[in-house]
Amino acid sequence: MNTQTVNKDAFGHPKGLLYLFFAELWERFSFYGMRALLVLYMTKHLLFSDEMSFGIYAAYMSLVYVTPLLGGMLADQILGYRKAIVLGGMLMALGHFLLTFENAIFFYGSLAFIIVGNGFFKPNISSLVGKLYKEGDTRRDSGFTIFYMGINIGGAVAPLLCAWLAEMYGWHYGFIVAGLGMLLGLLVFNRGLQSNVFEHHGLIPDEKVYNNKYIGLKTGNWVVVCSFLAVPFFAAIVYFCRFEHYLVWVVSTLMVLFLISVLKKVSTSERKKLLVAVYFTVLYTLFSAIFEQAGSSLTLFADRSVNLIGLNAAQTNSINSGFIIMLAIPFSLLWTFLAKRNKNPNSVIKFGLGLLFLGLGFVIFGLSANQADQFAKTPMFFLIIGTLVYTIGELFLSPIGLSKMTELSPLKYIAFIMGVWLSANFFGHFFAGKIASLTTVKEGEVSVFSKGFFGKISEFITGISNDSVLNQSENFQQLYSYVSVYANFGTITMFFGLLVILLYKPIKSAMQNVH
């Protein structure tokens, strides 16, 4: 028997991966179903301005990825992965169902429930996947890519179904189905617990700490109570999203202080690998800031500036996930094939290629303006091809990053470091909101990228100049605002991708035995 194979295998991987695959699939179904609707719901139903909608969306999506820092720490020290996942799932399901009530308190409260719940669910289910593989198991990258495919099956189906229900029967039906998806995810995970496919992994780390009582309640129960008490706090942050930059500074400071504390406690070898994990997190922040235009500005771009065929704007959110479903297994097999021949590219190279392809995808969105019709509508072909290209970039970077975090982190801090990795989405979404706001049309000014060096990049890629667009309709001005932003940020991202590839050797050295 192969020493890397555990007792319970399915399709060449630990059987627990199958249950985590389906649990994450349904959780992501709920998350992406709601995400596809949110900006359109705010702009079309609640009649919020683009700028306000982008601000709320960015605050919500960024907070969804900062709470995993706390959720990971609490799982490491008190709850264990299993209880954290169940608690997070219940909070998220409650948040989705509350969105069906058309009231400001329920609207902001529901977003806050999802924010808190995701903090417990997201880092710990990924950490549990990592626990299924022994150190040095060559199946790890392949396993995480398969797990990532589960995320995107949910991400592909949810926008199609939830957006169809929202269009045919009303917004709230779309939100209800998203909530049901979360409940299904919990049922699948619970089935895995009953079948004992996770063996000894994910249990309460210290029963004594969990059962210690304060004011009559166990520490573990206090975590649950404080989770509910945190909901109004996060609801207020989303409501006052224009002040979110203060939170960014607070989170950055706390994270840096805690990382310094961890770096002091570990060995020199572990310290080097942790610093690489931080480097990867910074790169992922850049990736996320550009990539996460999906769901915000790209959804409105599709709605207003693309000749859509067969899909509505919300449903275009499924295109990215659909490509991942098609490509995840081929990529998984590719890494295994190359690893057997000692030709698998180092993770640093993969990160650089991920940024390169992401930037190219957005440059393609910029190129679409060359084929705009008289109504300032671009062919859907460019939206599809651009999404395919940046999806390839995502497969080079995101699942590999998940895998590397579990390898680069000391065992004691895996869930926290996974939270650090996911916090890149917090910072990324914050900056993504700022980028999205650049696409809004302001009277007397078409685009921040309309003049100087960036103006030349805009004109070269889009075929449109600032002077020419000012003499045309508002639709053309809006189109130019979108494509000029995409063209320039795409170019900047490609530049950083090339830089990462050229400077990979010292990072590879610091990774030591991690590929």
C-alpha positions in Angstrom: 0.0 0.0 0.0 1.3 3.5 -0.8 2.4 5.3 2.3 0.6 8.4 1.2 -2.8 6.7 1.1 -5.0 7.0 4.1 -7.5 4.3 5.2 -10.4 5.8 3.4 -9.8 6.7 -0.2 -12.2 7.7 -3.0 -11.0 8.3 -6.6 -7.4 8.4 -5.4 -8.1 11.0 -2.6 -9.1 10.8 1.1 -12.8 10.1 1.3 -13.3 13.2 3.5 -12.5 15.4 0.4 -15.7 14.2 -1.2 -17.9 15.4 1.7 -16.0 18.7 2.0 -16.3 19.1 -1.8 -20.1 18.9 -1.7 -20.4 20.9 1.6 -18.4 23.7 0.0 -20.3 23.4 -3.2 -23.6 24.2 -1.6 -22.2 26.9 0.7 -20.7 28.6 -2.4 -24.1 28.1 -4.2 -25.7 30.2 -1.5 -22.9 32.8 -1.4 -22.5 33.3 -5.2 -26.3 33.2 -5.8 -26.8 36.1 -3.5 -23.6 37.9 -4.7 -24.9 37.8 -8.3 -28.1 39.6 -7.3 -26.8 42.1 -4.8 -25.5 45.1 -6.9 -28.4 44.8 -9.4 -30.9 44.5 -6.4 -29.5 47.7 -5.0 -29.3 49.7 -8.2 -32.6 48.5 -9.8 -34.9 47.7 -6.8 -33.6 49.7 -3.9 -32.6 52.5 -6.3 -29.3 53.2 -4.7 -26.7 55.1 -6.8 -23.9 53.2 -8.5 -21.4 54.7 -6.1 -23.4 53.8 -3.0 -24.0 50.3 -4.3 -20.3 49.8 -5.0 -19.5 51.0 -1.5 -21.9 48.7 0.2 -20.9 45.8 -2.0 -17.2 46.4 -1.3 -17.7 46.8 2.4 -19.8 43.6 2.6 -17.4 41.5 0.4 -14.3 42.8 2.1 -15.7 42.0 5.6 -16.7 38.5 4.5 -13.0 37.9 4.1 -11.7 39.7 7.2 -13.8 37.7 9.7 -11.9 34.4 8.8 -8.9 35.9 10.7 -11.0 35.7 13.9 -12.8 32.5 12.9 -9.5 30.8 12.2 -8.0 31.8 15.6 -11.1 30.8 17.5 -11.2 27.4 15.7 -7.4 26.9 16.5 -7.8 27.8 20.2 -11.4 26.9 21.2 -13.9 25.4 18.8 -12.0 23.1 16.4 -12.8 23.1 12.7 -16.0 21.0 12.9 -17.9 23.2 15.4 -16.7 26.3 13.6 -18.0 25.1 10.3 -21.4 24.2 11.7 -21.8 27.5 13.5 -20.7 29.5 10.4 -23.2 27.6 8.2 -26.1 28.3 10.5 -25.3 32.0 10.7 -25.0 32.3 6.9 -28.3 30.5 6.3 -30.0 32.9 8.6 -28.5 35.8 6.8 -29.8 34.6 3.4 -33.3 34.1 4.7 -33.4 37.6 6.3 -32.7 39.2 2.9 -36.3 38.2 1.9 -37.6 40.9 4.2 -37.6 44.3 2.5 -36.5 46.5 5.4 -33.3 48.5 6.0 -32.6 46.8 9.3 -33.1 43.3 7.8 -31.0 44.2 4.7 -27.9 45.3 6.6 -28.5 42.7 9.4 -28.6 39.9 6.8 -25.3 41.0 5.3 -23.8 41.1 8.8 -25.0 37.5 9.6 -23.3 36.3 6.4 -20.2 38.2 7.2 -19.9 36.6 10.7 -20.9 33.2 9.5 -18.4 33.1 6.7 -15.6 33.9 9.2 -16.2 30.6 10.9 -17.0 28.5 7.8 -14.5 29.5 5.1 -11.0 29.2 6.7 -11.9 26.1 8.6 -13.3 24.0 5.8 -10.2 24.8 3.8 -7.9 23.9 6.7 -9.8 20.6 7.2 -9.1 19.8 3.5 -5.4 20.3 4.2 -5.5 18.1 7.3 -6.7 15.1 5.1 -3.2 15.0 3.5 0.0 14.0 5.2 3.1 16.3 4.9 4.7 15.7 1.5 1.7 14.1 -0.1 2.0 14.9 -3.8 -1.8 14.7 -4.2 -2.3 17.9 -2.2 -2.3 20.4 -5.1 -4.5 18.1 -7.1 -6.9 17.7 -4.1 -7.2 21.5 -3.6 -7.8 22.0 -7.3 -10.7 19.4 -7.1 -12.0 21.2 -3.9 -11.8 24.5 -5.8 -13.9 22.9 -8.6 -16.6 22.3 -6.0 -16.6 25.9 -5.1 -17.2 26.8 -8.7 -19.9 24.3 -9.5 -21.9 26.2 -6.8 -20.7 29.4 -8.3 -21.8 28.5 -11.8 -25.2 27.1 -11.0 -26.3 29.6 -8.4 -26.3 32.8 -10.6 -28.2 31.0 -13.3 -30.9 29.7 -11.0 -31.1 32.5 -8.5 -31.1 35.2 -11.2 -33.8 33.4 -13.2 -36.0 33.1 -10.1 -35.4 36.8 -9.2 -36.3 37.9 -12.8 -39.4 35.6 -13.1 -40.9 35.7 -9.6 -39.1 38.5 -7.7 -35.8 39.2 -6.0 -36.7 37.5 -2.7 -37.2 34.1 -4.4 -33.6 34.2 -5.5 -32.4 34.9 -1.9 -34.6 32.1 -0.5 -33.0 29.5 -2.8 -29.5 30.8 -1.8 -30.4 30.2 1.8 -31.6 26.6 1.0 -28.3 26.0 -0.7 -26.5 26.8 2.6 -28.7 24.4 4.6 -27.9 21.6 2.1 -24.2 22.3 2.6 -24.7 21.9 6.4 -26.6 18.6 5.8 -23.8 17.2 3.6 -21.1 18.2 6.2 -23.1 16.6 9.0 -23.4 13.4 7.0 -19.6 13.4 6.8 -19.3 13.8 10.5 -21.7 10.9 11.1 -19.7 8.7 8.7 -16.5 9.5 10.5 -14.7 10.3 7.2 -12.7 13.1 8.9 -11.4 10.6 11.5 -9.7 12.5 14.3 -9.3 15.8 12.4 -11.1 19.0 13.3 -12.1 18.1 16.9 -12.0 20.6 19.8 -8.3 21.3 20.3 -8.5 21.5 24.1 -11.6 20.2 26.0 -10.5 22.0 29.2 -10.3 25.4 27.4 -13.6 24.8 25.7 -15.4 23.8 28.9 -14.0 26.6 31.1 -17.0 28.6 32.5 -17.3 32.4 32.6 -20.5 33.9 34.2 -22.1 30.5 34.0 -21.4 29.8 30.3 -18.7 27.6 28.8 -16.1 29.4 26.7 -17.3 27.5 23.6 -20.9 28.8 24.2 -19.5 32.3 24.7 -18.1 32.2 21.2 -21.6 31.5 19.9 -23.2 34.4 22.0 -20.5 36.8 20.9 -21.0 35.9 17.3 -24.6 37.1 17.5 -23.6 40.2 19.4 -21.1 41.0 16.6 -23.9 41.2 14.0 -25.1 44.8 14.8 -21.4 45.9 14.8 -20.8 44.6 11.2 -24.2 45.8 10.0 -23.2 49.3 11.1 -19.8 49.1 9.3 -21.6 48.1 6.1 -24.1 51.0 6.5 -21.4 53.5 7.2 -19.2 52.0 4.4 -17.7 55.4 3.4 -15.6 55.1 6.7 -14.4 51.6 5.9 -10.8 52.8 5.4 -10.5 53.3 9.1 -11.3 49.6 9.6 -8.6 48.7 6.9 -6.0 50.5 9.0 -7.2 48.8 12.2 -7.2 45.3 10.6 -3.8 45.9 9.0 -2.3 47.0 12.3 -3.7 44.0 14.3 -2.7 41.5 11.6 0.9 42.8 11.5 1.2 42.8 15.3 -0.1 39.2 15.5 2.1 38.1 12.6 5.2 39.6 14.4 4.2 37.7 17.5 4.0 34.5 15.6 7.3 35.1 13.8 9.0 35.5 17.1 7.7 32.2 18.4 8.7 30.0 15.4 12.1 28.7 14.2 14.2 30.4 11.5 13.1 27.9 8.9 9.4 28.4 9.8 9.9 32.1 9.8 11.2 32.1 6.2 8.3 30.1 5.0 5.8 32.3 6.9 7.2 35.4 5.2 6.7 33.7 1.8 3.1 33.1 2.9 2.8 36.8 3.5 4.3 37.6 0.1 1.8 35.3 -1.6 -1.0 37.0 0.4 0.2 40.5 -0.9 0.1 39.1 -4.5 -3.3 37.7 -3.9 -4.5 41.0 -2.7 -3.5 42.6 -6.0 -5.2 39.7 -7.9 -8.4 40.1 -5.8 -8.6 43.8 -6.3 -8.8 43.3 -10.1 -10.6 39.9 -10.2 -13.4 41.1 -7.9 -14.8 43.6 -10.4 -16.9 40.5 -11.1 -20.1 41.0 -9.2 -19.8 44.8 -9.1 -18.6 46.9 -12.1 -18.4 43.9 -14.5 -22.0 43.0 -13.7 -23.1 46.6 -14.5 -20.8 46.6 -17.6 -22.6 43.5 -18.8 -26.0 45.0 -18.1 -25.3 48.3 -19.8 -22.6 47.9 -22.3 -22.7 44.3 -23.7 -25.1 42.8 -26.2 -26.1 39.8 -24.0 -27.4 36.6 -25.7 -29.1 33.9 -23.7 -28.1 35.3 -20.3 -29.1 38.3 -18.2 -26.5 40.4 -16.4 -26.7 38.6 -13.1 -26.3 35.2 -14.9 -23.0 36.3 -16.5 -21.5 35.8 -13.0 -21.7 32.0 -13.8 -19.4 32.2 -16.8 -16.2 32.3 -14.7 -17.3 29.4 -12.6 -18.4 27.4 -15.7 -15.0 27.7 -17.2 -13.4 26.5 -13.9 -15.6 23.4 -13.9 -14.4 22.7 -17.4 -10.7 23.4 -16.6 -10.2 22.3 -13.0 -9.8 18.6 -13.6 -7.5 19.1 -16.6 -5.3 21.5 -14.5 -5.4 19.0 -11.6 -4.2 16.2 -13.9 -1.6 18.6 -15.5 0.0 19.3 -12.1 0.1 15.6 -11.3 1.5 14.7 -14.7 4.2 17.4 -14.5 5.1 16.5 -10.8 5.8 12.9 -11.8 8.3 14.2 -14.4 9.8 16.8 -12.1 8.6 19.6 -14.4 5.8 21.1 -12.3 6.4 24.9 -12.2 7.3 26.4 -8.8 4.4 28.0 -7.0 6.0 31.5 -7.5 6.0 31.0 -11.3 2.4 30.0 -11.1 1.5 33.1 -9.1 3.2 35.3 -11.7 1.4 33.5 -14.6 -1.9 33.9 -12.6 -1.4 37.7 -12.5 -0.3 37.8 -16.2 -3.5 36.0 -17.4 -5.7 38.0 -15.1 -4.4 41.3 -16.6 -4.7 40.0 -20.1 -8.4 39.1 -19.5 -9.1 42.7 -18.5 -7.2 44.0 -21.5 -9.5 41.9 -23.6 -12.5 43.7 -22.0 -10.9 46.9 -22.9 -10.4 45.8 -26.5 -14.2 45.1 -26.8 -14.8 48.9 -27.3 -13.2 48.6 -30.8 -16.3 46.7 -31.8 -19.0 48.8 -30.1 -22.2 49.4 -32.1 -24.2 52.6 -32.4 -25.8 52.0 -29.0 -22.4 51.7 -27.3 -22.9 47.9 -26.9 -20.0 45.6 -27.3 -20.1 42.0 -28.5 -20.6 39.3 -25.9 -17.7 37.4 -27.4 -15.2 39.7 -25.7 -16.9 39.2 -22.3 -16.7 35.4 -22.7 -13.1 35.3 -24.0 -11.8 37.8 -21.4 -13.5 35.7 -18.6 -11.9 32.5 -20.0 -8.4 34.1 -20.0 -8.7 35.5 -16.4 -10.2 32.2 -15.3 -7.0 30.5 -16.5 -5.1 33.0 -14.3 -7.3 32.1 -11.4 -6.5 28.4 -11.7 -2.8 29.2 -11.7 -3.1 31.2 -8.5 -6.1 30.7 -6.2 -6.2 26.9 -5.6 -2.4 26.7 -5.5 -2.4 29.5 -2.9 -4.8 27.6 -0.7 -2.6 24.5 -0.9 0.6 26.5 -0.2 -0.8 28.2 2.9 -1.3 24.8 4.6 2.3 23.8 3.7 4.0 27.0 4.6 2.4 27.4 8.0 3.5 25.8 11.3 0.9 23.2 12.3 -0.2 25.3 15.4 -1.1 28.3 13.2 -2.6 26.7 10.1 -6.2 28.1 10.5 -4.9 31.6 11.4 -2.6 31.7 8.4 -5.5 30.5 6.2 -7.4 33.4 7.7 -4.5 35.7 6.7 -4.6 34.3 3.1 -8.4 34.9 3.0 -7.9 38.4 4.4 -6.3 39.3 1.0 -9.9 39.3 -0.2 -10.7 41.8 2.5 -8.1 44.2 1.3 -8.7 43.2 -2.3 -12.5 43.9 -2.1 -11.8 47.3 -0.4 -9.5 48.3 -3.3 -11.9 46.6 -5.8 -14.6 49.0 -4.6 -12.3 52.0 -5.2 -11.6 50.7 -8.7 -15.3 50.1 -9.5 -16.1 53.6 -8.4 -13.7 54.9 -11.1 -16.2 53.4 -13.7 -19.0 55.7 -12.6 -19.8 58.6 -15.0 -19.3 62.0 -13.5 -20.5 65.2 -15.1 -17.7 66.9 -16.9 -15.2 64.1 -16.5 -15.3 60.8 -18.5 -12.5 58.8 -16.9 -9.5 59.1 -14.6 -7.6 57.3 -17.3 -8.4 59.7 -20.0 -5.3 61.8 -20.0 -1.5 61.6 -20.0 0.3 58.2 -20.1 -2.8 56.3 -19.0 -4.9 58.1 -21.5 -2.5 56.8 -24.3 -2.9 53.3 -22.9 -6.7 53.7 -22.9 -6.7 54.9 -26.5 -4.3 52.3 -27.8 -6.3 49.4 -26.3 -9.9 50.7 -26.6 -9.6 52.6 -29.8 -11.4 55.5 -28.1 -10.0 58.9 -27.1 -11.3 61.2 -24.4 -11.9 64.0 -26.8 -13.9 61.8 -29.2 -16.1 60.3 -26.5 -17.1 63.7 -25.1 -19.0 64.5 -28.3 -21.0 61.3 -28.1 -24.0 60.0 -26.0 -23.9 59.3 -22.3 -23.9 55.5 -23.2 -20.6 55.9 -25.0 -19.2 57.9 -22.0 -20.2 55.1 -19.7 -18.7 52.5 -21.9 -15.4 54.5 -22.0 -15.4 54.7 -18.3 -15.6 50.9 -18.0 -13.1 49.9 -20.7 -10.5 52.6 -19.9 -10.3 51.4 -16.3 -10.1 47.7 -17.4 -7.5 48.4 -20.0 -5.2 50.2 -17.6 -5.5 48.0 -14.6 -5.1 45.0 -16.9 -1.9 46.4 -18.2 -0.6 47.2 -14.6 -1.5 43.6 -13.5 0.4 42.1 -16.4 3.5 44.1 -15.5 3.4 42.8 -12.0 3.0 39.3 -13.2 6.1 39.5 -15.3 8.0 41.1 -12.4 7.0 38.2 -10.1 8.3 35.6 -12.7 11.6 37.4 -13.2 12.3 37.8 -9.5 11.2 34.3 -8.4 14.6 32.8 -7.3 15.0 34.3 -3.8 11.3 33.5 -3.0 11.8 29.9 -4.2 14.9 29.6 -1.9 13.0 30.8 1.1 10.2 28.2 0.5 12.9 25.5 1.2 11.2 22.0 0.8 7.8 23.5 -0.3 7.4 23.4 -4.1 
